[in-house]
Amino acid sequence: MQVQIRTDHNIEGHEKLADHVTSVIEDALSRVSDRITSVDVHLSNQNSDHHQDGNDSMRCMIEARLEGHQPLAVSDQAATLDQAVDGAANKMTHLIESTIGRIKHQEEHRTDPPLSR
């Protein structure tokens, strides 16, 4: 699973931040990592002009690509970047697990022959 991290011009994208975010994403998605081809993480500060504490201005958007399927995307906003990353990672874990469950259910209950590729 390849993890790409992008930041807007208001967030300093240094190696320590990239290592931390990659670690959080890999830990959160470890159970389903064999089904994921790539993960894009976008970090931004929504209210960079308004430096107010506790205003949920930090945003993390995660897009994950499952092999053979459309990309899945989630986002989370929080007061800190760590909280936004954790929130988005948890949302993505739940979304991927439910998507995989739905795919398995559909495959098990097909009545027509599968399409040849």
C-alpha positions in Angstrom: 0.0 0.0 0.0 1.5 3.3 -1.1 0.7 6.4 0.9 1.0 9.9 -0.6 0.8 13.0 1.5 0.0 16.4 0.2 -0.4 19.6 2.2 -1.7 23.0 1.3 0.5 26.1 1.5 -0.6 26.8 5.1 0.8 23.6 6.5 4.5 22.9 6.8 5.0 19.5 5.2 8.1 18.2 6.8 9.4 14.6 7.1 8.3 14.2 10.7 4.7 15.1 9.8 4.8 12.7 6.8 6.2 9.9 8.9 3.5 10.4 11.6 0.6 10.5 9.1 1.9 7.5 7.2 2.2 5.6 10.5 -1.4 6.5 11.5 -2.8 5.5 8.1 -0.9 2.2 7.9 -1.9 1.2 11.5 -5.6 2.1 10.9 -5.8 0.2 7.5 -3.5 -2.7 8.4 -6.3 -5.3 8.4 -7.4 -4.4 4.9 -4.0 -3.2 3.4 -3.8 -6.2 1.0 -6.9 -4.9 -0.8 -5.7 -1.3 -1.1 -3.5 -0.2 -4.0 -2.9 3.4 -2.9 -3.9 6.1 -0.4 -3.8 9.8 -0.9 -3.9 12.1 2.1 -4.6 15.8 1.8 -4.0 18.0 4.8 -5.2 21.6 4.9 -5.9 24.5 7.2 -9.4 25.8 6.3 -9.1 29.0 8.3 -5.5 30.0 8.0 -6.4 33.7 7.9 -8.2 33.4 11.3 -5.8 32.1 13.8 -8.3 31.0 16.5 -7.7 28.1 18.8 -10.3 25.3 18.9 -12.1 26.3 15.7 -11.9 22.9 13.9 -10.0 24.4 11.0 -7.6 21.5 10.3 -8.9 19.2 7.6 -7.7 15.7 6.5 -9.1 14.2 3.4 -8.2 10.6 2.6 -8.8 8.8 -0.7 -8.1 5.1 -0.9 -8.2 2.9 -4.0 -9.4 -0.6 -3.6 -8.1 -3.0 -6.3 -10.6 -3.1 -9.1 -13.0 -0.6 -7.6 -13.7 3.2 -7.6 -11.8 5.3 -5.1 -13.3 5.8 -1.6 -13.0 9.2 0.1 -13.6 10.6 3.6 -12.7 13.8 5.4 -12.6 15.0 8.9 -12.1 18.5 10.5 -10.8 19.1 14.0 -8.9 21.6 16.1 -5.6 19.9 15.5 -4.0 18.1 12.6 -3.5 14.9 14.7 -7.2 14.8 15.6 -8.2 15.4 11.9 -5.9 12.6 10.7 -7.1 10.2 13.4 -10.8 11.0 12.7 -10.4 10.6 8.9 -8.4 7.3 9.3 -11.1 5.9 11.5 -13.8 6.9 9.0 -11.8 5.3 6.2 -11.3 2.1 8.1 -15.1 1.8 8.6 -15.9 2.7 5.0 -13.5 0.1 3.6 -14.6 -2.6 5.9 -18.3 -2.0 5.0 -17.5 -1.8 1.3 -15.5 -5.1 1.4 -18.4 -6.7 3.3 -20.9 -5.4 0.8 -18.8 -6.7 -2.1 -18.4 -10.2 -0.5 -22.2 -10.3 0.2 -23.0 -9.4 -3.4 -20.5 -12.1 -4.7 -22.0 -14.7 -2.5 -25.6 -14.0 -3.5 -25.1 -13.6 -7.3 -27.7 -15.5 -9.3 -26.3 -14.7 -12.8 -22.9 -15.9 -14.0 -20.0 -13.5 -13.4 -18.9 -11.3 -16.3 -15.7 -12.4 -18.0 -13.0 -9.8 -17.9 
